[in-house]
Amino acid sequence: MKIYPLIKKISNLSLSEDHDFVTILQELHQYLSVCFVGDNACENYNEETKEFFSCYKQLLDILLDSVKANYCFDKQNKILFDDFFLKGNPHTSFLVLVKSLTETSPSYKMEKILELLEKFLKSDNPYHIFITNCKVNNQKKGMLYTPVTSLWTDTITYLVSIPERVANKKKPEISSVFTLENYAHLLSENMIRTLCKICRNMQHNEDVNLEFLSRLLGRLCVAGYSDSILGQIIPQMLKFSSQDFIWRRVCCRLVVGVPGQCLEAVVTPVLLQLPWYGYVEWLLGENVISNEKLKFLLTTKLLLIRQFQQDSILNNILGYLAQVPSRQMIFLQTLLKLLDAWGAGSALRHRSYSQQFYLTRALMICTAHLGGLDFSLYKQELLTKLLHGVEIHIGSPDNSVRTLGMVVGENISKVLDPEGPKLVFEYEVTNDSKHLKSLLKLEENSLDITSWCDQRNVCVTKNVSSITRELKSCEITEEKVNSSDSQKDISEVLDSDDDLEPYDMSHDVVSKKQPLYIRDCLQGLINHDKPEWTEACLRTAQALIQTELEGESEVALELAKVLLHLENSYTIDDFVILRHQSLVAVLTKHPKEVALYLTDQFYDRNYNIRQRLDILEVLASASQELSKVHVQVTASDHQSFHSDVKHNTVWWKELVEKRIENKTRIISKGKKVEPQGKENKFADVAGYFFFPLLHFYDRKENTFDLLGEDCYVLGRLVYTLGVIMHSASNTTVAKQMGSALLEFIWVLRYHTEKFVREALLFALCMAVISVPSFILLDNNRTEIMELQCWLQDIVEQDPNLECRRRAGHVLALFANMVKEEIPVSTC
């Protein structure tokens, strides 16, 4: 059978009647049964079989497309239909089923896909997917199917996300197979089977590739399956590794071979679950020496940054490092880092007690391992750091912290310098101090690994492991607990000095270091190595700009550049508002230089939409500030441009109503109050804000197209021009600005986006309000008549209600302006 007739038969399946449909399936089924890709796959394939498999994916797609609610196969034919998905190429079947599930809306077809997917997962197909992707491509064997790494990403993504995809389709009514625990158990069993098969292959000198399994394990742990998956495979890996060195190699390659971004999600629960530090080497090997990411994770992040209530992770990490001479140098370097962090005075004042206690526990465990090591080269350095840390702790006002320093000083000094003077302190014996002393005794491997593994497997199948909850509850950031710990420290100090009369400190304010000069502030914003200092610089920037930036145009430009590109790397509260206020302050202090820079950057390349919108908002706010036309701006206005648009809408409506009211003759009204004139500081610089924004609006860049897909930015630009126009009311440059704005509006008047048309009407209103009527009519008589016709068309034909409403307001302004000088024209 040639490939063309085969494709023709497959394509005709979707158009066949039931009888023909079954007949063709029966004819094709023979190739399916012969060419099943599994452990016992045939190595020699004829041409017809290869042609069939070249069209296999197309066949599956057609079969799924042909599924209709009125198709009612009998039991035998239903099995025949299902076999094409369950007994063919498992990799292709899986991808087709999951992709079709994602693209299918609730229907009978979706139910059929779910039914097939459930049968697929309950069968040996997941195992065959795993083992096939772990084989090494050997062209000499003539294998029809070999691992395709380009498909790994999709396969792994689908394997990880099946429960979520099914839940999105079926909501709460899902099969038990797709629940998180059962699905994780299913994957774990297949992974263990795959590892067993891999080890048997290695015993027969066959090459294997564990990259697929490592990637899958990493993604599963990142997705939150670490409890269920590792809780089942770790006991089995330890059980087999205790008797077989090949198993240790395989397990080590599996765990350490996960992608770098997944390493922490895998290694952390592994270290939490292992019952003895001697088993860590079975899963990590000597990779801590050569793998920098693993070394950083074990020696820095898990010890100095994160914290855990369980001692097992500390015992496993430090015991693993101190176990053999090849890793003992890393152990001693880690101990030095621990002493540095533990004895840092500034960090101690801001660190929570739980974090400090975690570091102390690590030091006590290190002390237990020091007895059998040669640390003579580091002895003096260790003693110096220890005594410094003890001194810092003893000077703390918190009695609990002082106790930590005393316990560590007494016990570590005995090990570091057994023949030297002994440190002896008097302190209250607490549960924490008892716990610290208990850590000085090394853990012995008294476990029967086989019975422990069997017991763990029983517990895992019955109960949900709580390791993830432990990780989430134990990992507490210093910022969240800083204030509560400070209050705790003060209260304990007061309680310990009951015989003294305390001072009234209720009105005292803890002062933080702040920059006093604008250049120091600028440097602090450029350097991001100190988060607290960066935040202090940002919070004081506005005040320093207003007081220290006179005559410093170069500094102002540099500050504007830094603020424009500043990112919220440390999640500073009110960051957007603070940066906006600082940019507005710089622009109001040096409007000409900074406005030219900002308007130039607005059309420059390498800026994202967010930055361009920030530029527009800063220009609008600064123009209002300089002209003293204030509009209240709240925090929500800075966070949402949609709320800003709404606010502008309210603002311009108020202006229009006020203008109409002023033009309306009222026979009787109360006494008028003469308006007082105010200096408009914006008058001399309005052109630098306005005209550069009009230069390149029609220029198309690779990443910026105002007249195309970036029409929202175009609308914001028009709104900004309207605000700047109003800020320049009754200035000498308002005449030129008004004419330019009317021409700009005329070009864009038929824009398809309603948001842009609303902005154009707003800008037109601002032009009418801001330029004196006689000047506007004298220079733009023809344009106004044409715009009047356009406004009438909007009122009559525009589908958007808001556009029609705005056009009506502007027409009312036009009527008051031209009723005496231009007769009302009909269009």
Secondary structure, 3 states (H helix, E strand, C coil): CCHHHHHHHHHHHHHCCHHHHHHHHHHHHHHHHHCCCCCCCCCCCCHHHHHHHHCHHHHHHHHHHCCCCCCCCCHHHHHHHHHHHHCCCHHHHHHHHHHHHHHCCCCHHHHHHHHHHHHHHHCCHHHHHHHHHCECCCHHHCCCCCCCHHHHHHHHHHHHHHHHHHHHHHCCCCCHHHCHHHHHHHHHHHHHHHHHHHHHHHHCCCCECCHHHHHHHHHHHHHHHHHHHHHHHHHHHHHHHCCCHHHHHHHHHHHHCCCHHHHHHHHHHHHHHCCCHHHHHHHHCCHHHHCHHHHHHHHHHHHHHCCCCCCHHHHHHHHHHHCCHHHHHHHHHHHHHHHHHHCCHHHHHHCCHHHHHHHHHHHHHHHHHHCCCCCHHHHHHHHHHHHHHHHHHHCCCCHHHHHHHHHHHHHHHHHHCCCCCCCCCCCCCCHHHHHHHHCCCCCCCCCCHHHHHHHHHHHHHHCCCCHHHHHHHHCCCHHHHHHHHHHHHHHHHHHHCCCCCCCCCCCCCCCCCCCCCHHHHHHHHHCCCCHHHHHHHHHHHHHHHHHHCCCCHHHHHHHHHHHHHCCCCCCCCCHHHHHHHHHHHHHHHCHHHHHHHHHHHHCCCCCCHHHHHHHHHHHHHHHHHHHCCCCCCCHHHHHCHHHHHHHHHHHHHHHHHHHHHHHCCCCCCCCCCCCCCCCCCCCCCHHHHHHHHHCCCCCCCCCCCCCCCCHHHHHHHHHHHHHHHHHCCCCCCHHHHHHHHHHHHHHCCCCCCHHHHHHHHHHHHHHHHHCCHHHHHHHCHHHHHHHHHHHHHHHHHCCCHHHHHHHHHHHHHHHHHHCCCCCCCCC
